[in-house]
């Protein structure tokens, strides 16, 4: 993070995210924490893909990582290098870790625009609709909740669903957690940025 930059803070200590450039959706990735290098990889890839914020989540099946200061400095450097390499116009923020119960509160503070959408990815085919149908209204801000190795607990998933997150299952090969995050971000971003193209064919 640029030390000269002082982002405004929303109620509850959540930083206000700058509006993304025209044409880009605001994507917030709630990533259940992964073991060291894998979490760093998620941060790097999310930054390259244009995610507005990565929010680590300390779930029941997550393993604690490095100390806060060391982790924060390292990830700020990862974001800076990833933006330089990719040319991303999105100033990606990496927020401090939150608990699963805090996810709805943080999302409510960060979301913007009309009809924001929230998705929790599930390993089991429990989805009520497809990702494209869910995003068909053209939401300009989307939350993605991605679990750790071993997946979220049923209690964590139910908590998100009760808060308005929609279950989505990708009928693909079995993906590692860090791969799933990038896959989901790309799918959402592509669906929203090319919505006029695929809706015209339906």
Rosetta blueprint (number, residue, H / E / L):
1 X L
2 X L
3 X L
4 X L
5 X L
6 X L
7 X L
8 X L
9 X E
10 X E
11 X L
12 X L
13 X L
14 X E
15 X E
16 X L
17 X L
18 X L
19 X L
20 X L
21 X L
22 X L
23 X L
24 X L
25 X L
26 X E
27 X E
28 X E
29 X E
30 X E
31 X E
32 X E
33 X L
34 X L
35 X L
36 X H
37 X H
38 X H
39 X H
40 X H
41 X H
42 X H
43 X H
44 X H
45 X H
46 X H
47 X H
48 X H
49 X H
50 X L
51 X L
52 X L
53 X E
54 X E
55 X E
56 X E
57 X E
58 X L
59 X L
60 X L
61 X L
62 X L
63 X L
64 X L
65 X L
66 X L
67 X L
68 X H
69 X H
70 X H
71 X H
72 X H
73 X H
74 X H
75 X H
76 X H
77 X H
78 X H
79 X H
80 X H
81 X H
82 X H
83 X H
84 X H
85 X H
86 X H
87 X L
88 X L
89 X L
90 X L
91 X L
92 X L
93 X E
94 X E
95 X E
96 X E
97 X E
98 X E
99 X L
100 X H
101 X H
102 X H
103 X H
104 X H
105 X H
106 X H
107 X H
108 X H
109 X H
110 X H
111 X L
112 X L
113 X L
114 X L
115 X L
116 X L
117 X E
118 X E
119 X E
120 X E
121 X E
122 X L
123 X L
124 X L
125 X L
126 X L
127 X L
128 X L
129 X L
130 X L
131 X H
132 X H
133 X H
134 X H
135 X L
136 X L
137 X L
138 X L
139 X L
140 X L
141 X E
142 X E
143 X E
144 X E
145 X E
146 X E
147 X L
148 X L
149 X L
150 X L
151 X L
152 X L
153 X L
154 X H
155 X H
156 X H
157 X H
158 X H
159 X H
160 X H
161 X H
162 X H
163 X L
164 X L
165 X L
166 X E
167 X E
168 X E
169 X L
170 X L
171 X L
172 X L
173 X L
174 X L
175 X L
176 X L
177 X H
178 X H
179 X H
180 X H
181 X H
182 X H
183 X H
184 X H
185 X H
186 X H
187 X H
188 X H
189 X H
190 X H
191 X H
192 X H
193 X H
194 X L
195 X H
196 X H
197 X H
198 X H
199 X H
200 X L
201 X L
202 X L
